[in-house]
Amino acid sequence: MKIAVTGKGGVGKTTFSATLARLYADEGRNVLAADVDPDANLGLALGFSEEELAEIVPISRMRKLVEERTGATPDNQFYKLNPRVDDIPEKYGRVCNGVRLLVLGTVETGGGGCVCPEHVMLKRIISNLVLRREDVVILDMEAGLEHLGRGTTEGVDCFVVVIEPGARSVQTYRNVKRLAEDLGVAQVRVVANKVRDEEDEAFIRERIPEEDLLGFVHYNTEIIDADRKGCSPYDFSESATDEIRKIKETIDSTIA
C-alpha cells in the first residue's frame, strides 16, 4: 500500500497520515512515513519528542549527500538522474512507535539558483519508496498541488485528499483528481475532516461521489489538545483514532 496524503493547508493531513501509520504499525506491518512538507511536523504527530526531531535534517537540505549521490557541485552542473537512494530510509530514517519516519522536506526555489539535483534526489527517493513491496508507505505531502505538477508522486496506489466541509476544499479535491489522471494514478479518495454535524456531512455527500468518499473524522477538541501538548493524536483521542480506523478498513477493502 502506497498512499500520498494531500490537501489544502491546515485541513488535517498530518493528523490523518500519522494516525493511519500508527494503525498499520499496530498490525505488525513495516510502515514508512515520509514527511514531504516544508513545515515538517509529522514526527510530532507520530510521537517523537521535539528534541529528537531537532536532530533530524531533511534530506533536501543535506547538500553533501545530494552532491555525493548526484555528482552535482558548484563547479559541475552535470549530474546523475538516477542516483542511488535505496539505502536512504534505513540510513536516515528514525523509528518511533513502530513507524520509520523519513523527513524529505522540499526544495526552496526562492533565490536558490539551480535546484535540479535536489529535485532529482527527492523524486528518486519517493519512486524508490513506492517500490518497497513489503512496506506500507504513507507520504504526508506539502499543502497545495505543486508536488503533482513536479510529478514526484506518480506511481502511488492512491491519493487521499483530506478536506474540510467547504467549497475551497472540494475544489482542491477536483483539481487533484484531474492532475492525478495525468500521472496515471487512478484512485483519488477523500477523507472529510473537522466535520461538525449532519449538515456538514450532507454538504460533503452532495459534492463528493460516494465511491470516492472514505469517511468522516468529526471535529474533535482532543486533537487540538494533542497538538497543543505536542503529542500524537493516536495517543490522545480514542474517538478520532476509531474513526480513522474505520477509514483504514475501507482503504484495505477497496484500494488494496
Secondary structure, DSSP 8 states (H G I E B T S, - for coil): -EEEEE-STTSSHHHHHHHHHHHHHHTT-EEEEEEE-SS--HHHHHT--HHHHHT---GGG-HHHHHHHH--BTTB----SS---TTHHHHH-EEETTEEEEE------TT----HHHHHHHHHHHHHHHT-TTEEEEEEE-SSSHHHHHTTTTT-SEEEEEE-SSHHHHHHHHHHHHHHHHHT--EEEEEEEEE-SHHHHHHHHHHS-GGGEEEEEE--HHHHHHHHHT--HHHH-HHHHHHHHHHHHHHHHHT-
